Amino acid sequence: MTTAQHKIGSGFGAHSTADDVLQGIDLTGKLALVTGGYSGLGLETTRALTKAGARVVVPARRPDVAREAVEGIDGVEVDELDLGDLDSVRAFAERFLASGRTIDIVIDNAGIMACPETRVGPGWEAQFATNHLGHFALVNRLWPAIEPGGARVVSVSSGGHHLSGIRWDDVHWRTGYDKWEAYGQAKTANILFAVHLDRLGRESGVRAFALHPGGILTPLQRHLAKEEMVERGWIDEDGNPLNPSGFKSPQEGAATQVWAATSPQLAGLGGVYCEDCDIAEVAPADGERTGVRDYAIDPGQAARLWTLSAELTGVNAFA
């Protein structure tokens, strides 16, 4: 399989910040949509984009909490959206489309990680439903606003995709639920979504990217017990991050998604997975967890997931 998954020498790296990658980039007049843009990496992403001149729409499951979090940041508006509820996705999209505005940047940032077995909607596994299917439905419903401006769509995945490909025979984990493998499947789905969306959208000038932001201690870890994070070597018994632990600051963690959303270095490119503010290499065959696994960028699997997702959600802008 030929691939564009090769570093381009961006000049940035693991410790670049969102502000660093936006140096010299003017987003005045641009509209960005950042799911979960009021917490963790999403909040840092919102701050950086507005500082560069963009207006940012923050869809939030807890709009009151979101408004409090973004208070004092100029150029932000909050609306209600629960990615685990397709009726909420539809209602948000209808409200936005009624405004008549177009979207220049979509950052599918919101997500959940390693939660106890949870069912949403018609019994769907919550990580696959929230992290992937909700964003799939959202982007497809917003397509009339995304297509005209030739937007960039950025799907925030994770190195966790190394934990699992798509379990085609049981995507909703009806049997044998494992919270980490379910997370891995959802993060693989985020990458495959970007791969196929880029293929479908490139003729309209819409390009899609996926990425690993790096390890960052944020509210994403809310489902993990302190003991589990201590055992993994992330924090000490008092809850302090351990060094060297490989964790980035939230400002560094937001950088790769901001870079993917705005960098002129990516002009003419798309459908690739990024990490540390550059395009990632394909993961080595020895199983080391760097780069992107080949199953996550396989165009056949990406098309298959798109078809399945359209069937499950009843939404497909390209049908």
Secondary structure in CASP SS format (residue, H / E / C, confidence):
PFRMAT SS
TARGET T0000
AUTHOR 0000-0000-0000
METHOD secondary structure of the structure
MODEL  1
M C 1.00
T C 1.00
T C 1.00
A C 1.00
Q C 1.00
H C 1.00
K C 1.00
I C 1.00
G C 1.00
S C 1.00
G C 1.00
F C 1.00
G C 1.00
A C 1.00
H C 1.00
S C 1.00
T C 1.00
A H 1.00
D H 1.00
D H 1.00
V H 1.00
L C 1.00
Q C 1.00
G C 1.00
I C 1.00
D C 1.00
L C 1.00
T C 1.00
G C 1.00
K C 1.00
L E 1.00
A E 1.00
L E 1.00
V E 1.00
T C 1.00
G C 1.00
G C 1.00
Y C 1.00
S C 1.00
G H 1.00
L H 1.00
G H 1.00
L H 1.00
E H 1.00
T H 1.00
T H 1.00
R H 1.00
A H 1.00
L H 1.00
T H 1.00
K H 1.00
A C 1.00
G C 1.00
A C 1.00
R E 1.00
V E 1.00
V E 1.00
V E 1.00
P E 1.00
A E 1.00
R C 1.00
R C 1.00
P H 1.00
D H 1.00
V H 1.00
A H 1.00
R H 1.00
E H 1.00
A H 1.00
V C 1.00
E C 1.00
G C 1.00
I C 1.00
D C 1.00
G C 1.00
V E 1.00
E E 1.00
V E 1.00
D E 1.00
E E 1.00
L C 1.00
D C 1.00
L C 1.00
G C 1.00
D C 1.00
L H 1.00
D H 1.00
S H 1.00
V H 1.00
R H 1.00
A H 1.00
F H 1.00
A H 1.00
E H 1.00
R H 1.00
F H 1.00
L H 1.00
A H 1.00
S C 1.00
G C 1.00
R C 1.00
T C 1.00
I C 1.00
D C 1.00
I E 1.00
V E 1.00
I E 1.00
D E 1.00
N C 1.00
A C 1.00
G C 1.00
I C 1.00
M C 1.00
A C 1.00
C C 1.00
P C 1.00
E C 1.00
T C 1.00
R E 1.00
V E 1.00
G C 1.00
P C 1.00
G C 1.00
W E 1.00
E E 1.00
A H 1.00
Q H 1.00
F H 1.00
A H 1.00
T H 1.00
N H 1.00
H H 1.00
L H 1.00
G H 1.00
H H 1.00
F H 1.00
A H 1.00
L H 1.00
V H 1.00
N H 1.00
R H 1.00
L C 1.00
W H 1.00
P H 1.00
A H 1.00
I H 1.00
E C 1.00
P C 1.00
G C 1.00
G C 1.00
A C 1.00
R E 1.00
V E 1.00
V E 1.00
S E 1.00
V E 1.00
S C 1.00
S C 1.00
G H 1.00
G H 1.00
H H 1.00
H H 1.00
L H 1.00
S C 1.00
G C 1.00
I C 1.00
R C 1.00
W C 1.00
D C 1.00
D C 1.00
V C 1.00
H C 1.00
W C 1.00
R C 1.00
T C 1.00
G C 1.00
Y C 1.00
D C 1.00
K H 1.00
W H 1.00
E H 1.00
A H 1.00
Y H 1.00
G H 1.00
Q H 1.00
A H 1.00
K H 1.00
T H 1.00
A H 1.00
N H 1.00
I H 1.00
L H 1.00
F H 1.00
A H 1.00
V H 1.00
H H 1.00
L H 1.00
D H 1.00
R H 1.00
L H 1.00
G H 1.00
R H 1.00
E H 1.00
S H 1.00
G C 1.00
V C 1.00
R E 1.00
A E 1.00
F E 1.00
A E 1.00
L E 1.00
H E 1.00
P C 1.00
G C 1.00
G E 1.00
I C 1.00
L C 1.00
T C 1.00
P H 1.00
L H 1.00
Q H 1.00
R H 1.00
H H 1.00
L C 1.00
A C 1.00
K H 1.00
E H 1.00
E H 1.00
M H 1.00
V H 1.00
E H 1.00
R C 1.00
G C 1.00
W C 1.00
I E 1.00
D C 1.00
E C 1.00
D C 1.00
G C 1.00
N C 1.00
P E 1.00
L C 1.00
N C 1.00
P C 1.00
S C 1.00
G C 1.00
F E 1.00
K C 1.00
S C 1.00
P H 1.00
Q H 1.00
E H 1.00
G H 1.00
A C 1.00
A H 1.00
T H 1.00
Q H 1.00
V H 1.00
W H 1.00
A H 1.00
A H 1.00
T H 1.00
S C 1.00
P H 1.00
Q H 1.00
L H 1.00
A C 1.00
G C 1.00
L C 1.00
G C 1.00
G C 1.00
V E 1.00
Y E 1.00
C E 1.00
E E 1.00
D C 1.00
C C 1.00
D E 1.00
I E 1.00
A C 1.00
E C 1.00
V E 1.00
A C 1.00
P C 1.00
A C 1.00
D C 1.00
G C 1.00
E C 1.00
R C 1.00
T C 1.00
G C 1.00
V E 1.00
R C 1.00
D H 1.00
Y H 1.00
A H 1.00
I C 1.00
D C 1.00
P H 1.00
G H 1.00
Q H 1.00
A H 1.00
A H 1.00
R H 1.00
L H 1.00
W H 1.00
T H 1.00
L H 1.00
S H 1.00
A H 1.00
E H 1.00
L H 1.00
T H 1.00
G C 1.00
V C 1.00
N C 1.00
A C 1.00
F C 1.00
A C 1.00
END
